[in-house]
Amino acid sequence: MDIFKVISNVFVQNGLVFSFMLIGLITLITYRISALTKGKIHGSAIAIFAGLILAYIGGITTGGSKGLASIPLFAGVGMMGGGMFRDFAIVSTAFGADLREIKKCGVVGVVSLLLGILSSFVVGCVMAYFMGYPDVVSMVTIGAGGLYLCCGPCYRCGTWCII
Amino acid sequence: MAIYGVALLAACYIVGIVLGDLFGVAVGVKANVGGVGFAMLFLILLSNHGIDHGWLDKKAQSGIAFWSAMYIPIVVAMSSIQNVVAALKGGPLAIGAGLVGVAVAFAFIPIIARFSGDEKEEVK
């Protein structure tokens, strides 16, 4: 019992480092699963889905709103997946984008970027309106959520593909 | 040194977030408006300049590349701290908005591709 307490204390006090280990382990397992499907389902998709399942488990076992981080032992994951690291990593993905290649995309690239942003935002707002969230704040929240999570990754991938 | 790259990335991030906060105050929104976007723009411009002019060497670039590679793991961590229990209660809307959003964006691809003309081969 004492040994368990000592070990769990180490995990709690070194939450961020523990979360690197934990996420690495999840990634390893999920990429192995992806290899079993012969790469038809991408490892990152399975890893994110596994994360959501863990978040669900964390949510129902504690009744908390922070998913896995609701469990004190896994609070460090909350830091790794929190706003600061997320935005820092997102900014870093801009590295490697070649200005000359971006310029080659020209007007069509800009038009497609704007259309993609506008369409997913409008779709989110319209869906929210007709599915029982007619107030402005909810509509914009759903619209922006759709924009960020559908459109964002696609453009990042799109940019990479073109480059 | 890898830290030079990390420092450049951090500087772009901080300046971008500050600009985003100031922009938010200017337009009267209590939020960061476009901060991450500004930061990405700075990073693209500065890293291109640095690579072209030689002041951002391979080791410094590896400092930025590391965080770029950490993006997906961080997203996995982010997904594991979402309030999935609450999200499932509002499920049909979230899934619907996601699916229709992607479908509409895909529908635009042939239209945009028609305008791009001779650039098609480059995209492939």
Interface residues (C-beta under 8 A of the other chain):
Chain A: S19 I23 G24 I26 T27 S44 A47 I48 F49 A50 G51 L52 I53 L54 A55 Y56 G58 G59 I60 S65 K66 G67 L68 A69 V77 G78 M80 G81 G82 F85 R86 D87 F88 A89 I90 V91 S92 T93 A94 F95 G96 A97 D98 L99 I102 K104 C105 G106 V108 V111 S112 L115 G116 S119 S120 V123 G124 M127 A128 M131 G132 Y133 I142 G143 G145 G146 L147 L149 C150 C151 C154 C161 I162
Chain B: L9 A10 C12 Y13 G16 I17 G35 V36 A39 M40 L41 L43 I44 L45 S47 N48 Q61 I64 A65 W67 S68 M70 Y71 I72 P73 I74 V75 V76 A77 M78 S79 S80 I81 Q82 N83 V84 V85 A86 L88 P92 L93 A94 G96 A97 G98 V100 G101 V102 V104 A105 F108 I112 F115 S116 E119 E122 V123
